[in-house]
């Protein structure tokens, strides 16, 4: 059994409504690295559906302020909208700037509410129905440009001849994790199966959020089974859960602040039941127990975001009262 590798998710959308500032995001990144408790720092991504500081630009700034932690997107929801050749060059440059610390968390995007997702994709003249195929073709292009010279590609969406990308990423291979969380009440079984198979066949890791523990275990086992059947190594694959956290000895106060924060950050349509399932909140012991459940279910990389306007205060409380016990947990094989 191995120790979990904790990540910190920065609220880069929070600069729009006073939850944080650019300077604080960079300071928190430095504090998280200096603590030794966190092994990675993550930022979200969206253009118009959920506006925020552009993810790759922010990661570049964080790379300049840190030396050890891995850096990544959680997740790059605009992946289907981005030109994969240009993205390959940008990400390779980030891996060079960070001295080999980047992890690309990719996903199909198009998050709810659907009308905002459709408007975002319409601006690029891309139908929502092309999200999955564009992700798959784009990932194929990235991997080839990062590892081969004189690449020729003839695909459904992209065509080019004899391209050699320089410089290539420091990491060989540069890791790609795929984020997916299809809801059984919204997605048909074959859609869920395709999403999980995509991770097993194309990903070096899996990212998800707001998933019941039993479902997390079932899906993680299914992803690794697909990978093994395809002859892909599973020993180094990671599974990441994006978890909201609010530490407060007053459990009700922790929940109410989290609801207000998440309604502002994402959408007021988010139900209290949805927040409850996504959130670890209350006294340190309650937060630790929720983290424990996922780690013991096989989560190698819990990624926490503080659902609070006091980002530095929450980080300090986590480092003092949560992380010592969390670091002692062990991941189910």
Secondary structure, DSSP 8 states (H G I E B T S, - for coil): -EE---EEEE-TTGGGTTS--HHHHHHHHHHHHHHSS-SEEEE---SSTT--S-HHHHHHHHHHH-SSSEEEES-BTTGGGS-HHHHHHHHHHHHHHTTS-EEEEE-----SSHHHHHHHHHTTT--GGGHHHHHHHHHHHHHHHHH-SSEEEE-SS-EEEEE--SS--SSSS--EEEE----TTTS-HHHHHHHHHHHHHH-SEEEEES--HHHHHHHHHHHHHHHHHTT---TT-EEEEEEEEEE-SSHHHHHHHHHHHHHHHT-TTS-HHHHHHHEEEESHHHHHHHHHHHHHTT-SEEEEEE-SS-HHHHHHHHHHHTHHHHHT-EE--
